[in-house]
Amino acid sequence: MSTWSSPSVSTPVDAVVDLPGSKSITNRALILAALADGRSHITGALRSRDTDLMLAALAAMGVGIAPSADDPTTVDVTPAPLRGARVDCGLAGTVMRFLPAVAALATGDVEFDGDEQARSRPLHTVLDALRDLGASVDGSRLPFTVHGAGTLPGGPVTVDASASSQFVSGLLLSAARFADGVVITHDGPPVPSMPHIDMTVAMLREAGVDVTSDGTSWTVQPGPIRAVDWSIEPDLSNAAAFLAAAAATAGRVSVPRWPATTTQPGAEITSLLAQMGATATHFADGLLTVTGPQRLAAVDVDLHEVGELTPTIAALAALADGTSTLRGIAHLRGHETDRLAALAAEINGLGGNATETDDGLVIAGGPLHAGIWQTYADHRMATAGSLLGLAVPGIEIEDVETTSKTLPDFVTMWQTMAGSAL
């Protein structure tokens, strides 16, 4: 497979990076729009592999999807009776875990499949939950088929969502359309990435859905989902690697339109970078600026709620002074790849010192050398390797195109930022 020469810099970067819309918010908005009581207008939608797979799946199931001819990030969504279809999930967790509940409301069979790597991702939790709620489902992982009956009884269900918050969100998003709504009770170790469930609940309420929660159970009353004109925030998780570039090079990176308040867990990147010595300033006009330190400090952090930021923090830890401990992230073994094993292998392959623990990584910062950084078809691995490449000349990124999953213009944006080095 081809490799991409990650740009390196010998002086600080100084760039403004305008990020496209949030994948998490875009795909939630698309599902709520597809199930709403009228047409929804979405602006600022992310257009990437993951979101395009969601758009294609909903269109195949009969939903009216009309992107603007002038701006593909503006999309009108018109609900229609849902029908049987074939759904390509790619590697998108939001597609394979959010759409099965929608498919149960279709009339006809909805067949799901995806990339080869996706066939090992855990799905039995959400599929077993749908069976308990009255759905007919063949299979417990990709490929699987939901035999849509046009309706779903719903009611109480108990799940162990300790492997992914997406299992809860995937049920919540469609639950108002279940005949009896839903009462989801989590039984197991703490749910990771709880801010993503908070995001789902907030968006449901914005769409007029009656949803309550006590932190371990969620109740959705049956009823209509109101059509909303959604305006999508910039993707703060995608911003993380760019802001970390300021920390890695003692430079400065700014991101416009940073929200004053948000449910995106990616916003925590600013506090994590501050612990490593960087400073973050949020200006009144929405500009967020991170300025990097002369030397990166090691950290001991629990990333259970913000696991998606782990590859970025791990890359910085490999460059930092001292030994960093990243905890609370055992669930990352079930993402696009086993991210803990992948990060340890690739950092060590460049001469670093990373060790897996039961629930995280211990990384001793130190000199790294040139080499090939494998991505394992994982977009976050690609951005982490590129971050190291800024500070370490000669790093080649295998399959950097995997970044198209959430950020199709990553290479151009990264090269432009690297070219801003003073």
C-alpha positions in Angstrom: 0.0 0.0 0.0 1.3 3.5 -0.8 2.7 5.8 1.9 2.5 9.5 2.4 5.5 11.6 3.5 4.3 13.4 6.6 5.7 17.0 6.5 8.1 17.9 9.3 8.9 21.4 10.5 12.0 22.8 12.3 10.2 26.0 13.4 6.8 26.6 15.1 3.6 26.4 13.0 1.3 29.5 13.0 -2.0 28.7 11.3 -5.7 29.2 11.3 -7.5 26.0 10.5 -11.2 26.1 9.6 -12.8 22.7 10.4 -15.9 21.2 8.7 -18.9 20.0 10.6 -19.1 17.5 13.4 -19.5 13.9 12.3 -21.3 13.0 15.5 -23.8 15.8 15.3 -24.3 15.4 11.5 -25.2 11.7 11.7 -27.5 12.2 14.7 -29.2 15.1 12.9 -29.7 13.0 9.8 -31.5 10.2 11.7 -33.7 12.6 13.7 -34.6 14.4 10.4 -35.4 11.0 8.7 -37.9 10.2 11.5 -39.3 13.7 12.0 -42.8 14.9 11.3 -41.8 17.2 8.4 -38.8 18.3 6.3 -35.6 19.3 8.1 -32.9 21.7 6.8 -29.3 20.9 7.8 -26.5 23.4 7.3 -22.8 22.9 7.9 -23.1 19.1 7.6 -19.9 17.1 7.4 -19.4 15.5 4.0 -17.1 12.5 4.6 -17.1 8.8 4.1 -19.0 8.2 7.4 -21.7 10.8 6.8 -22.0 10.0 3.1 -22.6 6.3 4.1 -25.4 7.5 6.4 -26.9 9.7 3.7 -26.8 6.8 1.2 -28.3 4.4 3.7 -31.3 6.6 4.6 -31.9 7.3 0.9 -31.9 3.6 0.1 -34.5 3.2 2.9 -36.8 5.7 1.1 -35.9 9.0 2.9 -35.7 12.1 0.7 -32.1 13.3 0.7 -31.5 16.5 -1.3 -28.1 18.2 -0.9 -27.8 21.7 -2.3 -26.3 21.9 -5.7 -24.3 25.0 -4.6 -23.2 23.6 -1.2 -23.1 19.9 -0.5 -22.9 20.7 3.3 -26.5 22.0 3.1 -29.0 19.1 3.0 -32.8 18.9 3.0 -34.2 15.7 4.5 -37.8 14.7 3.8 -39.2 11.7 5.8 -41.1 9.0 3.8 -42.3 5.5 4.6 -39.2 3.4 5.3 -38.6 0.3 3.1 -36.2 -2.6 2.8 -32.7 -1.8 1.6 -29.0 -2.8 1.6 -26.9 -0.7 3.9 -23.1 -0.3 3.5 -21.7 0.6 6.9 -18.1 0.9 5.8 -16.3 1.3 9.1 -18.8 3.8 10.5 -19.9 2.9 14.1 -22.7 5.5 13.9 -24.1 3.7 10.8 -23.8 0.1 12.1 -25.1 1.0 15.6 -27.6 3.8 15.0 -29.4 2.5 11.9 -30.6 -1.0 13.1 -33.3 0.7 15.2 -34.4 2.8 12.2 -34.5 -0.4 10.1 -36.8 -2.1 12.6 -39.3 0.7 11.7 -39.1 -0.1 8.0 -41.4 -2.4 6.0 -39.1 -5.1 4.6 -35.7 -6.5 5.2 -32.7 -4.2 5.7 -29.4 -6.0 5.1 -26.3 -4.5 6.7 -22.6 -5.1 5.8 -19.4 -3.2 5.8 -15.7 -3.2 5.4 -13.8 -6.4 6.3 -12.4 -4.7 9.5 -15.9 -3.8 10.6 -17.0 -7.4 10.8 -15.2 -7.9 14.1 -16.7 -4.8 15.8 -19.0 -5.6 18.6 -22.7 -5.2 17.7 -24.5 -7.9 19.7 -25.5 -5.4 22.4 -27.7 -3.2 20.2 -29.0 -6.1 18.1 -29.9 -8.2 21.2 -31.6 -5.1 22.7 -33.7 -4.7 19.5 -34.7 -8.4 19.8 -35.8 -7.8 23.4 -37.8 -4.8 22.2 -39.7 -6.9 19.6 -37.6 -6.7 16.5 -36.6 -9.7 14.3 -32.9 -9.7 13.6 -30.6 -12.3 12.0 -27.0 -12.2 13.1 -25.0 -10.6 15.9 -22.3 -8.8 13.9 -21.8 -7.7 10.3 -23.3 -8.9 8.1 -26.8 -9.0 9.7 -30.4 -8.4 8.6 -33.2 -6.6 10.4 -36.6 -7.8 9.3 -38.5 -4.5 9.5 -42.2 -4.8 10.4 -43.1 -1.1 10.1 -43.3 -0.7 13.8 -41.6 -1.8 17.0 -43.3 -2.4 20.4 -40.4 -1.0 22.5 -40.6 -0.9 26.3 -38.0 -1.7 28.9 -34.6 -3.2 28.0 -31.4 -3.8 29.9 -28.0 -3.5 28.2 -24.4 -3.6 29.0 -23.1 -0.5 27.2 -19.6 -0.6 28.7 -18.1 -1.3 25.3 -19.6 1.8 23.6 -21.9 4.7 24.3 -23.2 4.2 20.8 -25.3 1.3 21.9 -27.4 3.6 24.1 -27.5 6.5 21.5 -28.5 4.0 18.8 -31.7 3.0 20.7 -32.5 6.5 22.0 -32.5 8.2 18.5 -35.4 6.1 17.2 -37.2 5.4 20.5 -39.9 8.1 20.2 -41.2 6.2 17.2 -41.5 2.9 19.1 -45.1 2.1 20.1 -44.3 2.2 23.9 -41.1 4.3 23.7 -38.2 2.8 25.6 -36.7 2.5 29.1 -33.0 1.7 28.7 -31.2 0.5 31.8 -27.4 0.0 31.8 -26.1 -2.9 33.8 -22.3 -3.2 33.8 -19.1 -1.3 34.1 -19.3 2.5 33.5 -20.4 3.6 30.0 -17.5 5.2 28.1 -17.8 8.5 26.3 -20.9 9.6 28.3 -20.8 13.1 26.7 -21.9 11.5 23.4 -25.0 10.2 25.1 -25.5 13.7 26.6 -25.3 15.0 23.0 -27.9 12.5 21.9 -30.3 13.5 24.7 -29.8 17.2 24.0 -30.6 16.8 20.3 -33.7 14.7 21.1 -35.0 17.4 23.4 -34.3 20.0 20.8 -36.5 17.9 18.5 -39.3 17.9 21.0 -38.8 14.4 22.3 -39.6 13.7 26.0 -36.5 12.0 27.4 -35.2 11.7 31.0 -32.2 10.2 32.5 -30.5 9.5 35.8 -27.1 8.6 34.4 -27.6 4.8 34.2 -31.1 4.7 32.7 -32.9 6.6 30.0 -36.6 6.9 29.3 -38.1 8.1 26.0 -41.8 8.6 25.8 -43.5 7.7 22.5 -44.5 10.7 20.3 -43.6 12.8 17.3 -40.1 14.0 16.5 -40.2 17.6 15.5 -38.5 18.8 12.3 -35.6 21.0 13.1 -33.3 23.3 11.0 -30.0 21.9 12.3 -26.9 24.0 12.2 -23.8 21.8 12.7 -20.9 22.8 14.8 -17.3 22.3 13.6 -15.9 18.9 14.5 -13.9 19.5 17.7 -12.5 15.9 17.6 -11.0 16.6 14.2 -9.7 19.9 15.5 -7.7 18.0 18.2 -4.7 17.0 16.0 -4.4 20.5 14.5 -4.4 22.1 17.9 -2.0 19.5 19.2 0.4 20.6 16.3 0.8 23.9 18.2 1.8 21.9 21.3 4.2 19.7 19.3 6.0 22.5 17.6 5.8 25.3 20.3 3.7 27.1 17.7 0.2 28.6 17.5 -3.0 27.2 15.8 -6.4 28.8 15.8 -9.8 27.3 15.0 -12.7 29.6 14.1 -16.3 29.1 15.2 -15.4 27.2 18.4 -18.7 27.0 20.3 -19.0 28.7 23.7 -20.9 25.7 25.0 -21.1 22.2 23.4 -21.8 18.6 24.0 -18.9 17.5 21.9 -16.3 15.6 24.0 -13.6 16.8 21.6 -13.8 20.2 23.4 -11.8 18.6 26.2 -8.7 18.8 24.1 -8.0 22.3 25.3 -7.8 21.2 29.0 -5.6 18.2 28.1 -3.2 20.3 26.1 -3.1 22.8 29.1 -2.0 19.9 31.3 0.9 19.3 28.9 2.0 23.0 29.1 0.0 24.6 26.3 -2.3 27.6 26.7 -5.7 28.0 25.1 -7.6 31.3 24.6 -11.2 31.5 23.5 -12.0 34.9 22.0 -15.3 36.7 21.9 -15.6 36.2 18.1 -15.4 32.4 18.6 -11.8 32.0 17.7 -10.0 29.4 19.8 -6.2 29.7 19.8 -3.7 27.2 21.3 -0.1 28.2 21.9 2.4 25.4 22.5 5.1 25.3 25.3 8.8 25.1 24.7 8.8 21.6 26.3 5.8 19.2 26.6 5.0 17.9 30.0 4.1 14.3 30.7 0.5 13.6 32.0 -1.4 11.1 34.0 -5.0 11.3 32.7 -8.2 9.3 32.7 -9.6 9.5 29.1 -12.6 7.3 29.7 -15.0 10.1 28.7 -13.0 11.3 25.8 -11.4 8.1 24.3 -11.4 9.5 20.8 -8.7 12.0 21.9 -6.4 9.2 22.9 -4.3 8.9 19.7 -3.6 12.6 19.8 -2.6 12.6 23.4 -0.5 9.4 22.9 1.4 11.0 20.1 2.2 14.1 22.2 3.2 11.8 25.2 5.8 10.1 22.9 7.3 13.6 22.4 7.0 14.8 26.1 9.5 15.0 28.9 8.8 12.1 31.3 6.4 9.2 31.4 2.7 9.6 30.7 -0.1 7.3 31.8 -3.3 7.2 29.8 -6.1 5.4 31.7 -9.8 4.3 31.5 -9.7 3.4 27.8 -9.9 -0.3 27.6 -13.0 0.2 25.3 -10.7 1.5 22.5 -9.8 -2.1 21.8 -13.2 -2.3 20.0 -12.9 0.7 17.7 -11.8 0.8 14.1 -8.9 -1.3 15.3 -7.5 -2.2 18.7 -6.2 1.4 19.2 -4.2 0.5 22.3 -2.2 -2.2 20.6 -1.9 -0.2 17.4 -0.6 2.9 19.2 1.9 0.9 21.3 3.2 -1.0 18.2 3.6 2.1 16.0 5.2 4.3 18.7 7.7 1.5 19.5 8.3 1.0 15.8 9.7 4.5 15.7 12.0 3.8 18.6 9.6 5.0 21.3 8.7 3.4 24.6 4.9 2.5 24.9 3.5 -0.3 27.0 -0.1 -1.5 27.1 -1.9 -1.8 30.4 -5.3 -3.4 31.1 -7.1 -0.1 30.5 -4.6 2.1 28.7 -1.0 3.0 27.9 2.1 4.0 29.6 4.4 6.1 27.3 7.9 7.3 28.1 8.8 10.3 26.0 12.1 10.2 24.2 13.9 10.4 20.8 12.1 8.9 17.8 13.4 8.0 14.4 12.1 7.9 10.9 9.9 5.0 9.8 6.6 3.8 8.4 3.5 4.4 10.6 0.8 1.9 10.0 -2.8 3.2 10.2 -4.9 -0.1 10.4 -7.6 1.6 8.3 -8.1 3.9 11.3 -8.4 7.7 10.7 -7.3 8.6 14.2 -4.1 6.5 13.8 -3.4 8.4 10.6 -3.7 11.8 12.3 -1.6 10.7 15.3 1.2 9.5 13.0 1.1 12.8 11.1 1.4 14.7 14.4 4.5 12.8 15.2 5.8 13.5 11.7 5.8 17.3 12.4 8.5 16.8 15.0 10.3 13.7 13.6 11.6 13.9 10.0 11.1 10.9 7.7 7.8 9.4 9.0 5.8 7.8 6.2 2.1 7.3 6.8 0.6 4.2 5.3 -2.9 4.7 3.8 -3.4 8.3 4.9 -6.5 8.2 2.7 -8.3 6.6 5.6 -8.8 10.1 7.0 -11.6 10.5 4.5 -13.7 8.7 7.0 -14.2 12.0 8.8 -12.0 14.6 7.1 -11.6 14.2 3.4 -9.3 17.3 3.0 -7.0 16.2 5.8 -3.8 16.0 3.7 -4.2 19.4 2.1 -5.2 21.0 5.4 -2.2 19.4 7.2 0.3 20.4 4.5 -1.0 24.0 4.5 -0.6 24.1 8.3 2.9 22.7 8.1 3.7 25.3 5.5 2.9 28.0 7.9 5.9 27.2 10.1 7.7 30.5 10.9 
